Amino acid sequence: MLGSASLHILASITQPFNAALYVYRTMNLIKQVLLLTVLTVGCSDPDEVILEVIPQISKDTKFTLKERGYPSKPLYSGKLGRFAECLKGYRGITHRNTKQKGRSVRQELWISETTFIDIVSINGEVFYFTVDIVKTEDKKSLDSRTYSVNCNLSLLDVAASE
């Protein structure tokens, strides 16, 4: 007596070869391998936006913190202060960690007319961000990958606003 596995093998051997199904499955496998390759290679490319913006910020960089949305409401302004150095210690998103509990808040930290840092915080602790460069006449909009930090908004120098 044949078991169910044996019957399945026997049935697959006796079925006529389906070329269309074979081609479909092969193409699907190729697409999966290509996608995995693109994702792997894409992650190793340098993040041009981060490399352009983050090294340029300093404690004296002026900012305006705004609510996210349209129209965005300015919350306060000042200089980045110690927040700039903390931000420069960013890590890959896999290292995201917050000690805070509660609801996350998303805000925009504008550092120029065309550049802002999209921050996500809980109870004032920023735990991840992206950098966005807004479209201008000669440049298209660009954004960085997402990065992890543990920087408290209290590091911002709000008293330095002019």
C-alpha positions as CSV (number, residue, x, y, z in Angstrom):
1,M,0.0,0.0,0.0
2,L,1.3,3.4,-1.0
3,G,1.4,6.3,1.6
4,S,0.1,9.7,0.8
5,A,3.6,11.1,0.2
6,S,4.2,8.3,-2.3
7,L,0.9,9.0,-4.1
8,H,1.8,12.7,-4.3
9,I,5.2,12.0,-5.8
10,L,3.6,9.5,-8.2
11,A,1.0,12.0,-9.2
12,S,3.5,14.7,-9.9
13,I,5.6,12.4,-12.0
14,T,2.7,11.3,-14.1
15,Q,1.4,14.8,-14.7
16,P,2.4,16.4,-18.0
17,F,5.2,19.0,-17.9
18,N,3.6,22.5,-17.7
19,A,6.2,24.8,-19.3
20,A,4.2,27.9,-18.5
21,L,4.1,27.1,-14.8
22,Y,7.8,26.3,-14.8
23,V,8.6,29.6,-16.4
24,Y,6.3,31.5,-14.0
25,R,7.9,29.9,-11.0
26,T,11.4,30.5,-12.3
27,M,10.7,34.2,-13.1
28,N,9.2,34.6,-9.6
29,L,12.4,33.1,-8.0
30,I,14.5,35.4,-10.1
31,K,12.5,38.5,-9.1
32,Q,12.9,37.6,-5.4
33,V,16.6,37.2,-5.8
34,L,16.9,40.5,-7.6
35,L,14.8,42.3,-5.0
36,L,16.9,40.9,-2.2
37,T,20.1,42.0,-4.1
38,V,18.8,45.5,-4.6
39,L,17.8,45.8,-1.0
40,T,21.1,44.5,0.2
41,V,23.2,46.7,-2.1
42,G,20.9,49.7,-1.4
43,C,21.6,49.5,2.3
44,S,25.3,49.7,1.8
45,D,25.2,52.9,-0.3
46,P,26.2,56.0,1.5
47,D,23.3,58.2,2.7
48,E,24.1,61.4,0.8
49,V,21.5,63.5,2.6
50,I,22.9,62.6,6.1
51,L,26.5,63.1,4.8
52,E,25.6,66.5,3.5
53,V,23.6,67.9,6.4
54,I,24.7,66.4,9.8
55,P,28.4,67.3,9.6
56,Q,27.4,70.9,8.9
57,I,25.3,71.4,12.0
58,S,26.8,72.9,15.2
59,K,25.7,74.3,18.5
60,D,25.3,77.7,16.8
61,T,23.0,76.4,14.1
62,K,19.6,78.2,14.4
63,F,16.4,76.2,14.4
64,T,12.7,76.5,14.6
65,L,10.7,73.6,16.0
66,K,7.3,73.2,14.4
67,E,4.3,70.9,14.7
68,R,4.0,68.4,11.9
69,G,1.2,69.1,9.5
70,Y,-0.2,71.9,7.4
71,P,-0.1,74.6,8.3
72,S,2.7,73.9,10.7
73,K,2.7,75.9,13.9
74,P,6.1,77.1,15.2
75,L,6.6,76.0,18.8
76,Y,9.9,77.7,19.6
77,S,13.2,78.8,18.1
78,G,16.8,79.0,19.2
79,K,20.1,77.4,18.5
80,L,20.8,73.7,18.5
81,G,23.2,73.9,21.4
82,R,24.2,70.5,22.8
83,F,21.5,68.8,20.8
84,A,23.8,69.1,17.7
85,E,26.5,67.0,19.2
86,C,24.0,64.4,20.4
87,L,22.4,64.2,17.0
88,K,25.9,63.6,15.4
89,G,26.0,60.4,17.5
90,Y,23.2,58.8,15.4
91,R,23.0,55.0,14.9
92,G,21.3,52.7,12.5
93,I,17.6,52.3,13.1
94,T,18.1,48.7,14.4
95,H,19.6,50.3,17.5
96,R,16.4,52.3,18.2
97,N,15.7,52.4,21.9
98,T,13.8,54.7,24.1
99,K,13.6,54.5,27.9
100,Q,10.5,56.6,27.8
101,K,6.9,55.3,27.8
102,G,4.0,57.1,26.3
103,R,2.7,58.5,23.1
104,S,5.2,59.4,20.4
105,V,5.2,62.9,18.9
106,R,6.4,63.8,15.4
107,Q,7.8,67.3,14.9
108,E,9.9,69.2,12.3
109,L,13.2,70.8,13.4
110,W,13.9,73.3,10.7
111,I,17.6,74.3,10.4
112,S,17.3,76.3,7.1
113,E,14.6,77.4,4.7
114,T,14.9,74.1,2.8
115,T,16.1,71.6,5.4
116,F,14.5,70.1,8.4
117,I,15.0,67.1,10.7
118,D,11.8,65.1,11.1
119,I,12.0,63.9,14.7
120,V,10.0,61.4,16.7
121,S,10.1,61.8,20.5
122,I,8.4,60.4,23.6
123,N,8.3,62.8,26.6
124,G,10.9,65.0,25.0
125,E,13.4,62.2,24.2
126,V,14.0,62.0,20.4
127,F,14.6,58.4,19.5
128,Y,14.6,58.5,15.8
129,F,14.8,60.9,12.9
130,T,15.2,61.5,9.2
131,V,16.7,64.6,7.4
132,D,14.6,66.1,4.6
133,I,15.7,68.6,2.0
134,V,12.7,70.3,0.5
135,K,12.4,70.8,-3.3
136,T,13.7,74.0,-4.7
137,E,13.7,75.2,-8.3
138,D,17.0,73.4,-9.2
139,K,16.8,70.5,-6.8
140,K,14.3,67.7,-6.2
141,S,13.2,66.8,-2.6
142,L,15.5,64.4,-0.8
143,D,15.2,62.5,2.4
144,S,17.6,60.4,4.4
145,R,17.2,57.0,5.8
146,T,15.8,56.7,9.3
147,Y,18.4,56.9,12.1
148,S,18.3,56.3,15.9
149,V,19.4,58.6,18.6
150,N,18.6,59.2,22.3
151,C,18.6,63.0,22.5
152,N,16.5,65.0,24.8
153,L,14.9,68.2,23.5
154,S,16.1,70.0,26.6
155,L,19.5,70.0,24.9
156,L,18.2,72.6,22.5
157,D,19.3,76.2,23.4
158,V,16.0,77.9,23.4
159,A,17.3,80.9,25.4
160,A,19.6,81.7,22.5
161,S,16.8,82.8,20.2
162,E,17.2,86.3,18.8
